[in-house]
C-alpha cells in the first residue's frame, strides 16, 4: 500500500475544529486545508489559482512524508493550510438537526474562504488547554450533566505533572522511537519532542542516521521541540551540512528537509535557553537565509526562524537589517522575500519593540506597490501585527492603505489582499477600522463578510486603553451579531459563528444553538459547536452530547463537538474516544479521534493510550501511531502548541513543503 505519513496526513489544525489525520490534520496528502476546499497553487507573480479539487486517495498512514535524499531545490508546493477541521461535505448519520450535504453554489470551496485563515491562527483564540486545566468550579454545570459531582472551587488535577510524564510516558516513548515500523517510530519522535527533557536530547541525535528518512526528519523536528541549549550544536551541524553534520547523518549529507527543520529547531533552542549571546545559532540562520546556493526550503525556514528570536537591540540589529534587506531585494526569491516581511513583523512584536519610521515606510511601500502578490500580502499582514492595538493613533498612511485594500480601491488588490487587510485593520482597531469593517460585516453575503466579522472579533477582544475603545467594541459586536442573523449561506455563517466565539459573546449562545439545530449542514454544525464551546454556553451541553453520540459516520463532526465540550471544561468524553480509537479500523476516523483525544483527554487517558501504543499483538501499527500522536499532545506542557507561533499571522499562500510538514504537527 502506498505510504503516507502522520506528518503528511496531519496538516490541519483545530481552529474551528481542526482535525483529521494524525498529527493534526484532516486530508489526504499533500493537501491539508479545510476539508472540501481546493488548495492554492502558488504562482509567485500573481494571484494563486486553485487547481481541481483533489480526488480521494488511499488511506494514509502516519509518519513524516518521505522525500528524496539531497535533491535540487524543490519548486513551491501547493500551500495547504493546517486543517481547520472543517468536516468534509457529505451525507450524514442520524444527527439531531438533519445533517445533509451542502447545496451546490453555496460555497466557492476555495482557499480564499475564511477557514483557511482560522486554521492557521486558531490556537491563541481557542486556548483549549487553559479551559481544560482551569479551576473545576468554572465547569460545574458541564460536569453535573455527565454525572460527576464537583466541589465548587475545586482545583483541576488533569494536567499531567512533570513527574507523571517522567515516570509514566517518557520511558515508553523512548522505547517506541526504536519501533521497527517507521510510522510508529516517527510519530513517537514527535510525541517525545513535545514532552521530553534535556536528558533525552542524545536519543534524537542517534536517530539522525536512521535508515528511514521519515524517522530522520521526525527526529530533527522532535529535537527542536525539546527546546534545549544542548540541541543547538547538533542542529547547527545539520543545517550547515558540515563534517559534523555528515557524521551525524551517518556518513551522508543531510537531506534538505532535515536541514530546513533544523533551522526552526535552532530558533526554539536559542530562545528557550535565553542563550542570546550564543551567536553560533543566530549566525547560521543569518547566513542560510541569505545563501542563494541553498535549497529554497532551507532559505525560507532560516528566514522564518529569525522571526522567532528575542534579545536586546544589539542582538536584534543584524536580524532586522537582514530581514528588511531580504524583503526589499527584488533579486531574491519571492517566497523568501514574503516570509522575511512577516518575520520582521514578528521580531518587533515578540520583543515588544515599535518599528522605526523608515522600516514602516518600506513595508508600506512593499504592501502597496510590489509586483509580487506574495510580497504585497505579507506586507499587509505585517502592517497589522506591527500596529496591533494602536487604534486611531496608528500611522495615517497605514490606515489609509489598509482601508483602500479592504474596499478594493488599492491598485492590484485581489481577494486575499482584501481579506488580509480586513484582519490587519481588526488588529489595529479604532474608528477607521470599525467604520470600514462593520459596513462589510452587515451587508456582504460572501467570504469578504466572514473575514470582516473575524476582524471585528479581534477588535472586540482587544485590551486597548483608548477611551473610545468600549464604544468601538460594542459597535463591532453588534455588527457581527447582525451579520450572523442575516447570513443564510452556511459556509459564510459559520465564520460569523466563530467570530462570536472569538469575541466571547455569551449573549449569542442561544442564537448559535438554535441555528446549529436548524441548519442542515454538518460543516456548519461543527463550527457552531466550537463557537458554543468558546463562549462556554452550558445550556448547549445536552444537545452537543446527543450530536456526539450520533455522529458515528461523521468523525470530524464528532471531533469538533468533543472540542466544544472540552472548551467548556469537560473531559468525560476521553474514555469514549480511547475506546473508539482502539476499535477503529479506518484511518480517517482514527485520525479525527486522535486529534480530539490530544486536546480533550486528560492524564487519565495516558495509560490506556500507552497500552495501545505498545500492544503490537492487538492493535494495528496505524492505530499505535495515532496513539503516539495523542500522547504527545496530551503531554505537551504548552498551553498553545509551540509551532503555532510559525503560523499565526502567516502568509500561508507562500508555503513550502517543509513549512507544510511543520504545520502538520501542531
C-alpha positions in Angstrom: 0.0 0.0 0.0 1.2 3.5 -0.8 2.8 5.0 2.3 1.6 8.4 3.6 2.7 10.0 6.8 1.4 11.2 10.1 3.2 14.4 9.3 1.8 14.0 5.8 -1.7 13.3 6.9 -1.7 15.8 9.6 -1.7 19.2 8.2 -4.9 20.5 9.7 -5.3 22.2 12.9 -8.1 22.6 15.2 -9.3 26.0 14.6 -12.9 25.8 14.0 -12.3 22.3 14.5 -9.1 21.2 13.1 -8.8 17.6 12.7 -8.5 14.6 10.7 -5.4 12.6 10.2 -2.8 12.0 12.7 -0.6 14.9 14.0 -3.4 17.3 13.5 -4.9 17.2 10.2 -7.6 16.0 8.0 -6.9 15.5 4.4 -5.1 13.1 2.1 -1.6 14.2 1.4 -0.4 16.5 0.0 -3.4 18.8 0.5 -4.1 19.8 4.0 -6.5 22.7 4.1 -10.1 22.9 5.3 -12.0 19.8 4.2 -13.8 20.2 1.0 -11.6 23.0 -0.2 -9.1 23.1 -3.0 -5.5 24.2 -2.3 -4.0 27.3 -3.7 -1.4 26.9 -6.5 1.4 29.3 -5.7 2.2 31.5 -8.6 4.9 33.9 -7.3 4.0 36.7 -9.7 0.2 36.9 -9.3 -2.9 35.7 -7.6 -2.9 31.9 -6.9 -5.4 29.9 -8.8 -6.8 26.7 -7.3 -6.3 23.6 -9.2 -9.0 20.9 -9.5 -10.2 19.6 -6.2 -8.2 16.5 -5.0 -9.7 13.1 -5.6 -9.9 10.5 -2.8 -6.6 8.8 -2.1 -5.7 5.6 -0.3 -6.0 5.6 3.5 -2.9 7.5 4.8 -0.6 6.1 7.4 1.2 8.2 10.0 4.7 9.4 9.7 6.6 12.3 8.1 6.3 12.3 4.3 9.4 10.8 2.7 11.3 12.9 0.3 14.2 12.1 -1.9 17.7 12.3 -0.4 19.5 15.5 -1.2 17.8 16.9 -4.2 17.7 20.2 -6.0 15.7 23.0 -4.6 12.1 22.0 -4.8 9.5 24.1 -6.5 6.9 25.5 -4.1 4.3 23.1 -3.2 0.6 24.0 -3.1 0.2 26.0 0.0 -2.1 23.9 2.1 -3.3 25.3 5.4 -3.2 23.4 8.6 -6.6 21.8 8.8 -9.4 23.8 10.1 -11.0 20.6 10.9 -14.0 21.5 8.9 -15.8 18.3 8.1 -15.8 17.3 4.5 -19.1 17.8 3.0 -21.3 14.7 2.6 -24.3 12.9 3.7 -24.9 12.1 7.2 -25.8 10.0 10.1 -28.9 10.4 12.2 -27.6 13.5 13.9 -30.1 15.8 15.7 -31.0 18.6 13.3 -30.9 16.8 10.0 -27.3 16.7 8.7 -27.3 17.0 5.0 -25.0 17.6 2.1 -24.2 21.2 1.3 -26.2 22.5 -1.7 -24.4 23.4 -4.9 -23.5 27.0 -5.3 -23.4 27.7 -1.6 -19.7 28.0 -1.3 -16.8 28.7 -3.7 -14.9 26.0 -1.8 -11.6 27.8 -2.3 -8.5 28.7 -0.4 -9.9 32.2 -0.1 -12.5 31.0 2.4 -12.3 32.3 5.9 -11.5 28.9 7.5 -8.0 28.9 5.9 -7.2 31.9 8.0 -8.8 30.3 11.0 -6.8 27.1 10.5 -3.5 29.0 10.9 -4.5 31.4 13.6 -6.9 29.4 15.8 -4.6 28.3 18.6 -4.3 31.5 20.6 -8.1 32.0 20.3 -9.1 28.5 21.5 -6.6 28.3 24.3 -8.1 24.9 24.9 -5.7 23.6 27.5 -6.4 26.7 29.6 -10.1 25.7 29.5 -9.3 22.1 30.3 -6.9 22.9 33.2 -8.8 25.8 34.7 -10.3 25.6 38.2 -13.0 23.0 38.1 -15.5 25.2 39.7 -15.9 27.0 36.4 -17.4 24.0 34.7 -19.8 22.5 37.3 -22.8 22.7 35.0 -21.0 20.6 32.4 -19.7 18.1 34.9 -23.1 17.7 36.5 -24.6 16.8 33.2 -22.1 13.9 32.9 -23.0 12.8 36.4 -19.8 13.9 38.1 -20.1 15.8 41.3 -17.5 18.6 41.7 -17.0 20.8 44.6 -17.2 24.5 43.9 -13.7 26.0 43.5 -12.0 22.6 43.4 -8.7 22.7 41.7 -8.2 20.8 38.5 -5.7 17.9 38.5 -6.0 16.9 34.9 -2.7 18.4 33.6 0.0 15.7 33.7 2.7 16.8 36.1 6.4 16.6 35.1 6.9 13.7 37.5 3.9 11.9 36.0 5.3 12.3 32.4 8.8 11.3 33.5 7.5 8.1 35.2 4.6 7.1 33.0 5.1 8.4 29.5 8.6 9.4 28.6 10.2 6.0 29.2 7.6 4.3 26.9 8.1 6.9 24.2 11.9 6.5 24.4 11.4 2.8 23.7 8.9 3.3 21.0 11.1 5.6 18.8 13.0 2.4 18.1 9.9 0.6 16.9 10.5 -1.4 13.7 7.5 0.2 12.0 8.6 3.6 10.7 5.1 5.2 11.1 5.1 4.3 14.8 8.7 5.4 15.2 8.4 8.8 13.6 5.1 9.5 15.4 6.8 8.6 18.7 9.7 11.0 17.8 7.3 13.9 17.5 5.4 13.0 20.7 8.7 12.6 22.6 9.8 16.0 21.4 6.7 17.6 22.9 7.3 16.0 26.4 11.0 15.3 26.6 13.5 16.8 28.9 17.2 17.7 28.1 18.3 14.2 29.1 16.6 12.8 26.0 18.5 15.0 23.5 21.0 12.4 22.5 18.2 9.9 21.7 17.1 12.2 18.9 20.7 12.7 17.7 21.1 9.0 17.5 18.2 8.8 15.1 19.7 11.3 12.6 21.3 8.3 11.0 18.2 6.1 11.0 17.8 4.1 7.8 14.3 5.5 7.2 14.1 9.1 6.1 10.7 9.8 7.7 12.2 8.9 11.1 15.3 11.0 10.5 13.2 14.1 9.7 10.9 13.4 12.7 14.0 13.2 15.0 15.1 16.6 13.8 11.6 18.1 14.4 11.4 16.3 17.8 14.8 17.7 18.9 13.7 21.2 18.1 10.6 20.8 20.2 12.6 19.8 23.2 13.8 23.5 23.5 17.2 22.6 24.9 20.5 24.5 24.7 22.1 21.1 24.1 20.3 20.8 20.8 21.9 23.9 19.3 25.2 22.3 18.3 23.9 19.2 16.5 21.1 21.3 14.8 23.6 23.8 13.5 25.8 21.0 12.2 22.8 19.6 10.3 21.9 23.0 8.9 25.4 23.6 7.7 25.8 20.0 6.5 29.5 20.3 7.6 31.7 17.4 8.5 30.0 17.0 11.9 26.6 17.1 10.2 27.6 14.4 7.7 28.8 12.3 10.6 25.5 12.7 12.5 23.6 11.7 9.3 25.6 8.5 9.2 28.2 9.5 6.6 25.9 11.1 4.1 25.0 14.7 3.5 21.8 15.6 5.4 18.7 15.9 3.2 17.3 19.4 2.6 14.2 18.6 4.7 16.4 17.7 7.7 18.4 20.9 7.3 15.3 23.1 6.9 13.7 21.7 10.0 16.9 22.1 11.9 16.7 25.9 11.2 13.4 26.2 13.1 14.7 24.0 15.9 17.7 26.2 16.4 15.5 29.2 17.0 13.5 27.4 19.6 16.6 26.1 21.3 18.3 29.5 21.4 15.2 31.3 22.7 14.1 28.8 25.3 17.5 28.8 27.0 17.9 32.6 26.8 21.3 32.0 25.1 21.1 35.1 23.0 24.8 35.6 23.2 25.4 32.2 21.7 25.9 33.6 18.2 26.6 30.3 16.5 23.0 29.5 16.1 21.9 33.0 15.1 24.7 33.5 12.7 24.0 30.2 11.0 20.4 31.3 10.5 21.5 34.7 9.1 23.9 33.0 6.7 21.4 30.5 5.3 18.6 32.9 5.0 20.8 34.8 2.5 22.6 31.9 0.9 21.3 31.8 -2.7 23.1 28.5 -3.3 21.0 26.7 -0.7 17.8 24.9 -1.3 14.7 27.2 -1.2 13.2 25.3 1.7 16.3 25.9 3.8 16.4 29.6 3.0 12.7 30.1 3.8 12.9 28.2 7.1 16.0 30.1 8.2 14.2 33.3 7.4 11.1 32.2 9.4 13.4 31.1 12.2 14.9 34.6 12.5 11.5 36.0 13.2 11.2 33.8 16.4 14.3 35.2 18.1 14.3 37.6 21.1 17.0 39.8 22.6 18.3 43.3 23.2 18.8 45.8 20.5 22.4 44.9 19.8 21.5 41.2 19.3 18.5 42.0 17.1 20.1 44.7 14.9 21.7 42.3 12.4 18.5 40.3 12.3 16.1 43.2 11.5 18.6 44.6 9.0 18.9 41.2 7.2 15.2 40.7 7.1 14.5 44.1 5.7 17.2 43.7 3.1 15.8 40.4 2.0 12.3 41.8 1.8 13.4 44.8 -0.4 15.6 42.9 -2.7 13.8 42.1 -6.0 16.6 39.7 -7.0 15.7 37.4 -4.0 13.3 34.5 -4.2 9.7 35.7 -3.9 8.9 33.3 -1.1 12.0 34.3 0.9 11.0 38.0 0.5 7.4 37.3 1.6 8.5 35.4 4.7 11.1 38.0 5.5 8.4 40.6 5.8 6.3 38.5 8.1 9.4 37.6 10.2 10.3 41.3 10.5 6.9 41.9 12.0 7.3 39.1 14.4 10.7 40.2 15.7 9.2 43.5 16.6 6.1 42.0 18.1 7.8 39.3 20.1 10.3 41.8 21.5 7.8 44.5 22.3 9.6 46.9 20.0 8.0 49.7 18.0 9.1 49.7 14.4 11.1 52.7 13.3 9.6 55.1 10.7 12.0 54.2 7.9 11.2 50.4 8.2 7.5 51.1 8.4 7.7 53.2 5.3 9.4 50.4 3.4 6.8 47.9 4.5 4.0 50.2 3.4 5.7 50.6 0.0 6.1 46.8 -0.4 2.4 46.2 0.5 1.3 49.0 -1.8 3.5 48.7 -4.9 5.5 45.5 -5.1 4.8 43.5 -8.3 4.7 40.2 -6.4 1.4 39.3 -4.8 3.0 37.2 -2.1 5.1 40.1 -1.1 2.2 42.6 -1.1 0.1 40.2 1.1 3.0 39.7 3.6 3.4 43.5 3.8 -0.3 43.8 4.7 -0.1 41.1 7.3 3.0 42.8 8.8 1.2 46.1 9.0 -1.4 44.6 11.2 0.9 42.8 13.6 3.3 45.8 13.8 0.5 48.2 14.8 -1.6 45.9 16.9 -3.9 47.9 19.3 -2.7 51.3 18.2 -6.2 52.3 17.0 -6.6 55.9 15.8 -3.0 56.6 16.9 -1.8 54.3 14.2 0.2 55.8 11.3 -2.2 57.6 9.0 -0.6 56.1 5.8 -1.1 52.6 7.2 -4.8 53.2 7.9 -5.3 54.8 4.5 -3.7 51.9 2.6 -5.5 49.2 4.5 -8.8 50.9 4.1 -8.2 51.1 0.3 -7.2 47.5 0.2 -10.2 46.3 2.0 -12.6 48.3 -0.2 -10.7 47.3 -3.4 -9.5 50.8 -4.2 -5.8 50.0 -3.9 -4.1 49.0 -7.1 -3.9 45.3 -7.6 -6.0 44.3 -4.6 -7.2 40.8 -5.1 -9.5 38.9 -2.8 -6.7 37.8 -0.4 -5.2 41.3 -0.2 -8.7 42.5 0.9 -9.1 39.7 3.4 -5.7 40.1 5.0 -6.2 43.9 5.1 -9.5 43.3 7.0 -7.7 41.2 9.6 -4.9 43.8 9.8 -7.5 46.6 10.5 -9.1 44.4 13.2 -5.7 44.0 14.9 -5.1 47.8 14.8 -8.6 48.8 15.9 -10.0 52.3 16.2 -12.6 54.3 14.4 -11.3 53.8 10.8 -11.3 50.0 11.4 -14.8 49.9 12.9 -16.3 52.2 10.3 -14.8 50.2 7.4 -15.4 46.7 8.7 -18.9 47.0 10.2 -20.4 48.0 6.9 -18.9 44.9 5.2 -19.9 42.6 8.0 -23.5 43.8 7.9 -24.0 43.8 4.2 -21.8 41.3 2.5 -23.1 37.8 2.0 -19.9 36.2 0.9 -16.4 35.3 2.3 -15.5 39.0 2.5 -18.2 39.4 5.1 -16.9 36.5 7.1 -13.3 38.0 7.1 -14.8 41.3 8.3 -16.6 39.5 11.1 -13.4 37.8 12.2 -11.5 41.1 12.1 -14.2 42.8 14.2 -14.0 39.9 16.7 -10.2 40.6 17.0 -11.1 44.3 17.6 -13.8 43.4 20.1 -11.3 41.2 22.1 -8.5 43.8 22.3 -7.4 45.2 25.6 -7.0 48.7 24.2 -6.8 51.5 26.7 -8.3 54.0 24.3 -11.2 55.9 26.0 -13.3 55.2 22.9 -12.5 51.5 22.8 -15.6 50.4 24.7 -17.8 52.1 22.0 -15.8 50.6 19.2 -16.0 47.1 20.7 -19.8 47.4 21.2 -20.2 48.6 17.6 -18.1 45.7 16.4 -20.0 43.1 18.3 -23.4 44.4 17.2 -22.2 44.2 13.5 -21.1 40.6 14.0 -24.5 39.7 15.6 -26.4 41.5 12.8 -24.5 39.7 10.1 -24.8 36.3 11.8 -28.6 36.7 11.9 -28.8 37.7 8.2 -26.4 35.2 6.7 -28.1 32.2 5.0 -25.0 30.5 3.4 -23.7 28.0 5.9 -20.1 28.4 4.6 -20.2 32.1 5.5 -22.5 31.9 8.5 -20.0 29.5 10.2 -17.4 32.3 10.0 -19.7 34.6 11.9 -20.4 31.9 14.5 -16.6 31.5 15.1 -16.3 35.3 15.3 -18.9 35.4 18.0 -16.9 32.7 19.8 -13.7 34.7 19.4 -15.4 37.7 20.9 -16.7 35.5 23.8 -20.2 36.8 23.2 -22.2 34.7 25.7 -25.4 36.6 24.8 -25.3 35.0 21.4 -25.3 31.4 22.7 -29.0 30.8 22.3 -29.0 32.0 18.7 -25.9 29.9 17.8 -27.5 26.8 19.4 -30.8 27.4 17.6 -29.0 27.7 14.3 -27.0 24.6 14.9 -30.2 22.7 15.4 -31.8 24.3 12.3 -29.1 24.4 9.7 -28.8 21.2 7.7 -25.1 21.3 7.0 -22.8 19.3 9.2 -19.8 21.6 8.5 -21.7 24.4 10.0 -22.8 22.3 12.9 -19.1 21.6 13.7 -18.1 25.2 13.7 -21.2 26.2 15.7 -20.2 23.6 18.3 -16.7 25.1 18.6 -18.2 28.6 18.9 -20.5 27.4 21.7 -17.5 25.9 23.5 -15.6 29.2 23.2 -18.4 31.1 24.9 -18.8 28.3 27.4 -22.6 28.1 26.7 -23.5 25.3 29.2 -27.1 25.2 28.1 -25.9 23.5 24.9 -24.2 20.6 26.6 -27.1 18.1 26.3 -27.6 18.8 22.6 -23.9 18.6 21.9 -23.7 15.3 23.7 -26.6 13.9 21.6 -24.8 15.0 18.4 -21.6 13.4 19.7 -23.4 10.1 20.3 -25.0 10.1 16.8 -22.1 11.3 14.7 -20.8 7.8 14.1 -20.4 8.3 10.3 -19.0 11.9 10.7 -15.8 11.5 12.6 -14.7 15.1 12.2 -18.0 16.4 13.4 -17.6 14.2 16.4 -14.2 15.7 17.0 -15.5 19.2 16.7 -18.3 18.6 19.2 -15.8 17.0 21.5 -13.7 20.1 21.2 -16.7 22.3 22.0 -17.4 20.3 25.2 -13.7 20.4 26.1 -13.7 24.2 25.8 -16.4 24.1 28.4 -14.1 22.2 30.7 -15.4 18.7 30.2 -13.1 15.7 29.7 -15.5 12.9 30.3 -15.6 12.0 26.6 -12.0 11.0 26.6 -12.8 7.4 27.8 -15.2 7.0 24.9 -12.7 8.4 22.4 -9.9 6.0 23.6 -12.4 3.1 23.1 -13.3 4.4 19.6 -9.6 4.7 18.7 -8.8 1.1 19.8 -11.7 -0.3 17.9 -11.4 1.8 14.8 -10.2 0.4 11.5 -10.4 3.5 9.3 -7.6 6.0 9.3 -9.8 8.9 8.7 -11.9 8.0 11.8 -8.9 7.3 13.9 -7.1 10.5 13.0 -10.2 12.5 13.9 -10.5 10.7 17.2 -6.7 11.2 17.8 -6.9 14.9 17.5 -9.8 15.2 19.8 -8.1 12.9 22.3 -5.0 15.1 22.3 -6.9 18.2 23.2 -9.8 16.7 25.2 -8.0 13.9 27.0 -6.5 14.4 30.5 -3.7 12.5 32.1 -6.2 9.6 32.8 -6.1 8.9 29.0 -2.3 8.4 29.0 -2.2 4.9 30.4 -4.8 3.4 28.0 -3.1 5.2 25.1 0.3 3.8 26.1 -1.3 0.4 26.2 -2.5 0.8 22.6 0.9 2.2 21.6 3.0 -0.8 22.9 0.5 -3.6 22.2 1.6 -4.9 18.8 -0.5 -8.0 19.2 -3.9 -6.5 19.5 -3.5 -3.2 17.6 -2.5 -2.3 14.1 0.6 -0.2 13.5 -1.6 2.6 12.2 -3.6 2.7 15.4 -0.4 2.6 17.5 1.0 5.5 15.6 -2.1 7.6 16.2 -1.9 6.7 19.9 1.6 8.2 19.9 0.3 11.4 18.4 -2.4 11.8 21.0 0.1 11.1 23.8 2.3 13.9 22.6 -0.5 16.4 22.5 -1.8 15.4 26.0 1.7 15.6 27.5 2.7 18.9 25.8 3.1 21.5 28.6 2.5 24.4 26.4 -1.0 25.9 26.7 -0.6 26.8 23.0 1.4 24.5 20.7 4.9 25.8 20.2 4.8 25.5 16.4 1.7 27.7 16.3 4.0 30.7 16.5 5.0 29.9 12.9 1.5 30.1 11.6 -0.2 33.0 13.4 -0.1 36.0 11.1 1.4 33.7 8.4 1.2 34.1 4.7 0.0 30.6 4.0 -0.3 31.3 0.3 3.5 31.2 0.2 4.2 27.9 1.9 6.9 25.4 1.0 6.8 21.7 1.6 8.8 21.9 4.8 6.6 24.6 6.3 3.6 22.4 5.5 5.2 19.5 7.3 5.7 21.6 10.4 2.1 22.8 10.3 1.0 19.2 10.4 2.5 18.6 13.8 1.0 21.4 15.8 
